[in-house]
Amino acid sequence: MSRDERERVSTLIELYGVSVPMASAVLTLLFPRTYAVIDIRVWQLLHRLGSVTGNARGVGLKVDHWLEFLAVVRRVSAAVHVTPRRAERTLFDIHRARQRGTLYGKAT
């Protein structure tokens, strides 16, 4: 498998029915200490905090979004000494606890 992050995720999304979030889940299953799952909740929270740019709703995330997300989550995980997956899951839980309205509606 390639060491290039863009190539890794791009190869997976070439498979029928595999989106960026699904590809990130596959990479996380294969390499749990290196990757995290990009998710609408985590993206919305990071966007609201100003940590990622574009696509405030987190719908239809693309490879460039995943690369930006991965860099942020890896920085956070290194700062608090946890895996990227643990950092991402904590952000997911924070969003879920604070969410108002519908998930696919306006960013919360």
Secondary structure, 3 states (H helix, E strand, C coil): CCCCHHHHHHHHHCCCCCCHHHHHHHHHHHCCCCCCCCCHHHHHHHHHCCCCCCCCCCCCCCHHHHHHHHHHHHHHHHHHCCCHHHHHHHHHHHHHHHCCCCCCCCCC
